[in-house]
Amino acid sequence: MIYPAATGDFRPVAEVRPDHVEERSAIIDLEAIRHNVRHLAKVASPAKVMAVVKADAYGHGAVPVARAALSAGASWLGVAHISEALALRAAGIDAPLLAWLHTPESNFAAAVAAGIDIGCSGWELGRIVAAAREQERPARIHLKVDTGLGRNGATLESWDTLLGEAMDYQDQGLLRVVGIFSHLAVADEPHRPETDQQLEAFRDVLAMAQDAGVDPEVRHLANTPATLSRPDTHFDLVRVGLGIYGLSPFEEQRAAEVGLRPAMTVRAVVSNCKDVPAGQGVSYGLNYRTAQSSTLGLVPLGYADGVPRVATGGPVRVDGVDYPVVGRIAMDQMVIDLGPLHVSDGGRSLLGAEAVLFGDGADGGPTAEDWARAAGTNNYEIVTRISPRVPRRYINEEPASDGGAAQ
């Protein structure tokens, strides 16, 4: 089936003929997701795995990815926003689920009612308690400490105060401190000393929590790169995002080298193919001109589909050959220079041929990393920004389960 990318909406777009090739699609291999989760769970053991499915599972589709991850051994799910967590609950997924990024407008009452764990950096505590009173149900919270990233989390100076307030509310039966966590800043650069410094700070705050009487179910610090390279950061639970989508967090190592399989393939079909003379300008600004008489192919994907506008030079594979994008990428389309095919002189036309922007790279084809280099960004952004206009097609699906945590 082919589904729109919007989280939680999994009605088929249309019935598709068996021989039909979609104009454009992002193919999501759920067996690759399961493989990656199994691999990361093995690496992290005995720590448990939280599969991070925020941002619509990094563009892969939160609900199908969550189900695949749970079936492969993930014990927890993680998202940024409560709204994302509520969408998973609405889809019938009842596994342990943490949301950690809030504003004063966040719906804490809905989170408490749905049994969603809530990350708490300090300012949220009063609002979470008010929601627990309203729902007449204790809130489940994970206290977050800033060990050096400088974003969310209580400061080291305010940690003792937060612990005291949280334990007072726990004693009143208004909440349960389920977890303590922090986030690493440079684990994807293993040579950096800051990871050691953050780990030392995290151990210090855990000791303070123990002295305050906190007995959490889970302590969690490691992200994907730390899961793969720093077993001393695993504690009770690792939070893996990028890794479950099969992308390497390390600049010098490809996915296969760390045991991962990329799950997303973005492809389209060539929508126009024409011969042009030498010196033909291409796309807005005419920043590229053909060096010889050539054949241009049009690929119907552009920045409205999530392809970075600045990624001129990104590779597109057509008929087993990689061609760079030439000229500016437009809102809906991009151009590749196919060389001297000369369709008008009887050369073979590639009109309607499949054009792959990136996939798993197993056949030497282009990858998300190749596009990241062309755009001057990282592989996280390349997959996450693929827009809802590109239908998701899921392969290697499993029969529907009850949506609960894997046993």
Phi, psi and omega in degrees: 000156176246133184232149171292161187277348184301132183302130173085352181256104186238034172283136179301139176294316180192159171287136187244131177298147181303328182265007184282136174248122183293148178301320177206148178194158169249113182269124182250118181269104183288337174291326174296319176302312181297318177302313183295319178295316178300318180296313181293325177295321178295317180296321186277339186309137012273001176295150177274169184246129166258119176274119182272116184240028176295168178052047181053046180056051180053037179085001184268346181107105190298314186291307179298324179292318179301316180296318179296318181296317180295320181293336182267359174121358173295140181259336183229161169238149178227141176221167176279307192255149176302323180300323177294320179295320180296324177296323177292318177298319180297334178277002176092012180271119186245015178293160173307134194214125182244134171241136191230357183242116189229164169229172176300345179267359181297147185270078181294327180297317178296323179295314179299315182298327183269004180069033179267129175289145187239124172289141184223119178264350178139300185295335183283345192303314180298321179291323178294318179296318178299320178294321179296320177296316181299319184273351183054046183209132180297139174279150174254120184235152171243118179282129181251135178240141177272107180264006177149350181287331177080022177247243179287170176107147176293145175290159178299328181289330183262359186300315182299319179296316179298318178302313182298316180293317181296320180291327175299315179292325177296319178298332178277357179079018183267342179203169174229125175281098186277325186213163171228132185210165174211180183223139184272147186264323190225030181295340177283356174239084192302340181280349186284136182284346184296332178295319176299319180295318178294320179298317178298318179296321180295318178298323178296316182288330175295321177296321177296319179296320178298318178297331180276359178092011179282131179233079187286154173289321185220138170245128186219135184223322191285135168262192182302309182298322179290326176301319184280334190235348185226081180299338179288354178258003189287321182050231184265341190206138173246144179255110183246123176250280185309321185296325182288343177268002173081024180251138181283137176274356186253130184298327185266001181232131177279166185305313183299330181290339177249018172081021185246155179235116178304136187261343185251133170239125177253124185212163177213191172238147178297124188258351175201149183210116185213150177276141178223157180279170173300143179087004179292125175284152184229123172068177185305137179086345181049045181282349178232137174229141182295139181280342181208172173300136192208173175245128179258138175247139179255129180247122188277058172222136180214197186289341172290341176267359178101002177282125183301131181299330185275001189272034173305135184099349176301144186275142174232126181265123177230125177054041176082002181241139177267124179243137177281147172293134179243149184071177182288141172285130183261183184298320188242355191201164176215164184239138172240144179266110185275357181084193187279064176284325177052067179303322183294341179258018177098004176292159183287126179280141175260013176302127180087355178289152178289137178238113183259120176282312175201156179205214184278351177073005184297331180263016183083004181285176184294152181234170176300328178295323178298318179289328176296319178296320180295327183266353183068038181223200180244169183293334175306310186293322183301311182284323185292328186275354177301122196276166178297346178291341177267109182298142174269132174241124185261132177240159181058044176286156175251161175303145181300139176250193182278358177081004182274185179289150176294143181270000000 
